[in-house]
Amino acid sequence: MNRDINREELRRRLEQLDSELAGTSSHDPRTRELLDRLRTDVRTALDDESADTASLRARLEDAVAHFEAEHSTLAQRMANVIDALALWGL
């Protein structure tokens, strides 16, 4: 698969995840902090193609388990980004 196509798909998935993160609310301070940190990481990856996507992938993998029960759509978006990162070789 063409690397540019993979990058375009990754960007699309990151934008979807950013939107989902922005629309997710939580009263739990730990969850709110995790949401904020992930959103910052996603926005950094969108703004800087040389950003450390390997660490973003690791944080997303950790977060999927945290969000699966209460925010299944958000967990699925994270899984989609993880898949795109894997396809892109990161």
C-alpha positions as CSV (number, residue, x, y, z in Angstrom):
1,M,0.0,0.0,0.0
2,N,1.2,3.5,-0.8
3,R,2.8,5.3,2.2
4,D,0.9,8.5,1.3
5,I,-2.4,6.7,1.3
6,N,-1.6,5.2,4.7
7,R,-0.6,8.7,6.0
8,E,-3.9,10.1,4.7
9,E,-5.9,7.3,6.4
10,L,-3.9,7.8,9.7
11,R,-4.7,11.6,9.6
12,R,-8.4,10.9,9.0
13,R,-8.5,8.5,11.9
14,L,-6.6,10.9,14.2
15,E,-9.1,13.6,13.3
16,Q,-12.0,11.3,14.1
17,L,-10.4,10.4,17.4
18,D,-9.7,14.0,18.3
19,S,-13.4,14.8,17.7
20,E,-14.5,11.9,19.8
21,L,-12.1,12.8,22.6
22,A,-13.4,16.4,22.6
23,G,-16.9,15.2,22.9
24,T,-16.3,12.7,25.7
25,S,-17.0,13.9,29.2
26,S,-16.1,12.4,32.5
27,H,-16.4,13.5,36.1
28,D,-13.6,11.1,37.2
29,P,-10.4,13.1,37.5
30,R,-8.2,10.2,36.3
31,T,-10.3,9.7,33.2
32,R,-10.5,13.4,32.5
33,E,-6.7,13.7,32.8
34,L,-6.3,10.7,30.4
35,L,-8.7,12.2,27.9
36,D,-6.8,15.5,28.0
37,R,-3.4,13.9,27.6
38,L,-4.6,11.7,24.7
39,R,-6.1,14.7,23.0
40,T,-2.8,16.6,23.3
41,D,-0.9,13.7,21.9
42,V,-3.3,13.3,19.0
43,R,-3.2,17.0,18.1
44,T,0.6,16.9,18.3
45,A,0.6,14.0,15.8
46,L,-1.7,15.9,13.5
47,D,0.4,19.0,13.6
48,D,3.8,17.4,13.4
49,E,4.4,14.5,11.0
50,S,7.7,13.7,12.8
51,A,5.9,13.4,16.2
52,D,6.6,10.2,18.2
53,T,3.7,8.1,17.0
54,A,5.2,5.0,18.6
55,S,4.6,6.4,22.1
56,L,1.1,7.6,21.0
57,R,0.3,4.1,19.9
58,A,1.5,2.7,23.3
59,R,-0.7,5.2,25.2
60,L,-3.7,4.4,23.0
61,E,-3.3,0.7,23.6
62,D,-3.3,1.3,27.3
63,A,-6.3,3.6,27.1
64,V,-8.4,1.2,25.1
65,A,-8.8,-1.1,28.0
66,H,-9.7,1.8,30.3
67,F,-12.5,3.1,28.0
68,E,-14.0,-0.1,26.6
69,A,-16.7,-0.5,29.2
70,E,-17.9,3.1,29.6
71,H,-17.0,4.6,26.2
72,S,-17.0,1.8,23.7
73,T,-17.2,4.1,20.7
74,L,-14.1,6.0,21.9
75,A,-12.3,2.7,22.5
76,Q,-13.1,1.7,18.9
77,R,-11.8,5.0,17.5
78,M,-8.6,4.4,19.4
79,A,-8.3,0.8,18.0
80,N,-8.8,2.3,14.5
81,V,-5.9,4.6,15.0
82,I,-3.7,1.8,16.4
83,D,-4.6,-0.2,13.3
84,A,-3.6,2.7,11.0
85,L,-0.3,3.2,12.9
86,A,0.4,-0.5,12.5
87,L,-0.4,-0.4,8.7
88,W,2.0,2.6,8.4
89,G,4.7,0.6,10.2
90,L,4.6,2.4,13.5
